[in-house]
């Protein structure tokens, strides 16, 4: 460790710590309503989101004891696995008081300890790894409590060095945040470019376009039916079966699919695959579409998927894929989707979905254009996604230097 630095336990740095209030939210218009910071106001990158406030009633005693002050260090003691242990430094937006939730711990540090420095320390990989070991609870709610934090070790230099490091990190991280926002916007623009062109194809249509129901356009051997209702347990070397959770990429491959007893598919010959079907999700995230690869011949699907093969004399299967993912069809699917805990669309409604299409020759032209545009946008997505990942790695590298005493004043970004 660099000369002048010390490894301090968290409890050695604290002047006082306090858990917030349990409060029920009220309407903002109430004269007595006070801003109230919830546990999800602290983000995954250790910042405070002001628009996450709700409003509560508070007594004068509560206002005196639990109003946050500028520079207070806040620690998320209970939340999801990802967000528990996240921290921020409170910075007021005006003179109105702000209270805090009972899942948040407020910490006031001793003289000579910068709350901003400690907040950056909690963003470093060194401290995050130590925090991971302190997490406990269920899969939905995880906690890290003060008794666990007491002995958490933090590398601490003298106050002037803390302030110098904070000043550099503030400047560099602001630049990284701006660069990341630009890359994320570019990524969003690349995706929207393809979506916009796809939408225009089916909205503008053109001379010679027709419109029929999905049922009318299906191949005579495609019954637009649900798959296996109860696929059963995993069966070694059994029949591959595709579930809605498998529809995560454009093409579904055999690797990683669940295997079931082939006898369970005997009553579902209508959904037996030939290998080029469009697989439409009809339960859960309705409207998701993937394509079955040739290796999936003779495989089957579960209740949440309807395999679709178009009549090749009317609709090109590749054109059919773009048709199904277009907003023209997706809006109809969402309009007919119902349910609360489990969203789904009835097979009868699905069969009546209206599908516009031009001549086969024009379909081939459209497919070539969409394939080319999709390929270009995917290249851009890879570039921008890599940029975002590189910026995250840069943040980690800079924090590593900062808390190893190696951060210098020269330009880092």
N, C-alpha and C positions, 0 to 999 in steps of 0.2 A: 504494500500500500504506500502511496506517495507520502513523503514526509509532511507532517502537520495534520494528516487525516487520522481519524479514529473510527473504529467500528463500535457503534453505540446501539444498545438495545432500545427498542421503540419506547418502552416505559421510562427510560432515562431522559427522553427528549420532551416529555409531556408535562405541561403545567396543570392541565385539567382535561377531562374528557366527559362527554355527556351524550346519552341516547335521547332521541327526540320524542315527540308526542304521538299518541294514537288519536286521530281526528277523522270525523266524517265530513266530506266535502259539502259546501253550500254553494248557492248561486252567487256569482260575482257581484250582482247588484245590491246585495245585502250590505247595509251600512257598517255592520260589525265584521264583515268578512275580511280575513287576512290571508295573504299569500302563504301557501304551504308547499314545501318542497317534497316531492315523492321520491321513492328510491330509484325509479327509472329516469330521473332527471340527470343522473350521472352516467355519462356515455362510456362506451367500450374503450375510447382513447383518453380517458381521464379528463374529460371536460364537463362543464355544466351547461345544460340546455334550459334556458330560461322559460321557453314556452311550454314546459311540462308542468308548470304550476297549476294547482287547484286552489280553491278558497275554502276557509274554515272559520268558524266562530272561535274566538279566544278571549279568555279573561285577562285582566290587567296583570295578574300574577304570572300567567303563562307567557304573556308578551315580554315581561321583564326577564324571565328565566330562559326562554327558548328563542328569542329573536337572534338571527344570525348577524354576525359582524363581518365587515370587509376583511378578508384574509383568513377567515376560519377554514380549517382543513376538514373536509367531509369524507367519511369512509362508509362505503356501502356494506353493511354487515350481513344483510339477507337479500338474496335476489336469485336470478337464474345462475347456472354454473358459470356462464360467460361474464356476467356483470357483477357478481359478488366480489368484493375486494377492490372494486374500482373506486377511484378517489377524485376529488376536485378541490379547488380553492374557491371559496365563495367570493363573488364580486357583485355588489348590489347594482341594480339598474336605475334605482331612484331612492328616495328617502323613505318609502313605505316599508314597514317591517315584513320580514319573511321568517316563518317558522319552518321546522323540519320534521320529517316522518320518523317514527320510532324504529325503522329499519336502517336509519342513518346515524352514525356516531360523529358528533362534532368534537374536534380536537383543537386545543389551544396549546401551542408549543412554548417552551421556555425561551427566555431572552437568549439571543445568539443562534436561534434555529429558524430558518426561513421556511414558511409553509409551502412556498412555491418550489423550493429546492426538494423538499420531502415529496411533493406531488410528482415531480419528475423522477425521483428515486423509485416511486411505486410503479412508474411506467417502464423501468429498466428490466431487462431479462433476469438480472441477478435477483432482484426482489420478487418479481413475479413467480419465479420458480419456487421461492421459499413460501410464498402465499398459497401456491397450489397445494402444498402439503397440509395447510391449515383448514382447507375446505371440508365441510361435513354436512350431511343432510340427505334429503331425498333427491330424486332426479329432477323434480320441478322447483324445489326451493332449497338452496344451499346457504350455509352460514359460515362466517368467519367472525369470531367474537374476541373481545378484548383480552381474555385470558390466554388465547392463542397468540395474539399480537404482541403481548408484553415482551417476549424474548426475541422478537423479530429483529435481526441485526441490519442496521443502515450505515453505509459508509458516510462519514460526515467530516468535511473540512471546516476551517474557521469561517466565520460569517462573511468576511469580504470575498473569500473564494466562492462561497455559496452564491452570493449575489452576482459575481462575475459569470459563473456558470449559467445561472438563471437568465441573465441578460443575453448571453450567446444563444442558449436554447430557445428563448422566446423568438428571437430574430430568425433563426434557422428553421424552427418548426412552423413559423408563420409562412415562410417561403415554401416549405414542403407541403403544407396544407393547401396553399394556392395552386401549386403544381399538380397535386393530387386531384383537386377539384376540377382543374382544366382537363386532366386525363380522363376523369370519370365522365365529364360532359362530352368529351370527344367519343368515348365509348358508347354513351347513350345516343349520340348523334349518328354513329355508325349503324347501330341497331335500328334506329328510327328511319334511316334512309331506306333500308330494305323493306321495313313494314309499310312505309309510305308508298313506295312503288307497288308493292303487292296489293295494297288497298285500292290504288288507282286503277289497277288492271280490272278488278271485279266491280268497281263502282262505275267506271266510264263505259265498260263493255265496248260495244261497237256494232256495226252492221253485221247481220247474220248470226248474232248471238241468240241462243235459246235458253229457256229455263224449264227444268223438270225437277221433280222431287228426287231425293237420294234413292228412294225405293225404285223409281223408274229407271235410274241410271245404273243400278247395280247389275252385275253379271247374273245370269240365270242360275248359276250354282252358288251364288252368295245370298244367303237368306237374311242378312242383317240380324243376327241372333246374339243373345247373351252367351257367355262361356260357362265354364264349370262352376257350379254354386259352392260345392264343398270339395276343394282339391286334396284335402287330407294332409298327412304329415310327409316329410321328406322321405323319398323312396330311392335307395341307392341304384344308380344306373337306370332310373325310371324315365318317364316321358317328360320332356321339357314343357313347362307351363309358364305363360307370361302373365304377370300381374300388373295392375296400374302403377305400382312403384317401380316397375322396370322401364317405364316410358320416360326416360330422362334424357335420351339423345335421339337424333333423327333416325338412326338405325338401331334396331334391337338385335343383338347377337346371342348365340347360344350360351356363351361363357357366363357363368354366374347365375343362370336361371334355376329356379326351384325344379326339382324332379319329383314326379308323383307316380303312384301306381297306375299303369296304363289302363287297368280295368275301370278306373274312375272316369275315364274319358269316353267309355264305350257309348254312353247315352248322349254324347255331344259331338256327333260326327259333322254337324252343320258348321261348327267352328274349328274344325280341323284345318290346319294351315297348309297352303301349297308353297308359301315362301316369298310372296311379293305383296302380301296384304298391307293395307293401311290399318293400323291398330288405333282405334278411337276409344279414349277413356270415357265411360258413361257413369262412373261412380267415383266420388272423391273429387279430384280436380278435373271436372268434366271439360271436354274439348281438347285435351292434350292428344297429340297425334304422333305416332312413330311408324316406321316401316319395318316389316319383318324381312330379314335377310334370307337368301335361298337355303341356308343351312337349317332353317327352322321348318322345313317341309315335314309334315306329319305331327308337329307340335300342336299345342292347344293353348287356350286362354282361359282366364277366370271370369267370373260373373261381371267384373267391372270393365270389361273390354268387349267391343264389337269389331270383328275383322271385316274390312271392306275391300271388295274387288269390283272395279267398275267394268261395265260392258265395253270391251276394248274397241268395238265398232263405233262407239259414241264418245267415250272419254278415255284419253290417255291416262294410265295409272300415275305417271309422274305429274301430270297436270292436276289429277285428282288430289294429290298430296297438297299442292299449293292452294287448291280450292278449299280443302278442309281447314287449313290453318289461316285462311283469309278472314278478315274481320266480317265479311259478308256472311259467312257461315257461322263463325264463332259467336256473333251477336245472337243469331237464332238459337244456338245451343244454350247460351247463357239465359236467354229469355224463357226457355223451357226447363231449365234446371230448377229443382226444388229440393227442400229438405233443410234440416238444421244441423244435427250432429253429422249426418252423412248426406252430402249433396249428390244428386243423381238426375238422370233424364230418362223418361220412359222410352222404350223401344218404338212405340207407336208414334211418339212425337219426333223421334230421330228419323224415322222413315219418311216423314213429311217435310223434312228440311229442304228448302228451295236451293237449287244449285244452278247457277248460270254457266254456260259454256259456249265456245265458238266451234268452228270446224276443227277437225283433227289436225289439219295442216297448220292452222293458226295456233292451236294448242301447243304443237311442237315448237313453234317460234317463241311463244311465251315462256315455255319451259327453258329453252336455251338462254333467253334473256334473264330469267329469274335465277337460274343456276349460276350464270356468270356474275350477276350482281351479288348473290349470296356468297360466292367464293371471295369476291373482293372485300365485302364487309367483314367476313370472317378473318381475313388477313389483318384488317384494321383493328378488329376486336383483340386479336392476339397481341398486336403491338401495344395498344393502349392498356390492356390488362397487365402486360409485362411491365409497363411503365409504372403502374400503380403498385405492383408487387416490389419493384425496385425501390420505390420511394419508401415503402414500409420497411424494407431491409436497411435503407439508409438511416431511418430514424433509430432503428435498433443499434446500428453501428455507432451512431453519434452518442446515444445514451451510454453505450458500453464504454466509450472513451471518456465521457463526462464523469462516470462513477468509478473510473479507474485512475482518475487524476491526469488524463492525457489530453483533455480538451484544450486546444489553443485558440487564439483569437483570430487566426487567419480564416479566410472565407472557406466555409465547409460545403456550400451548395452553389 
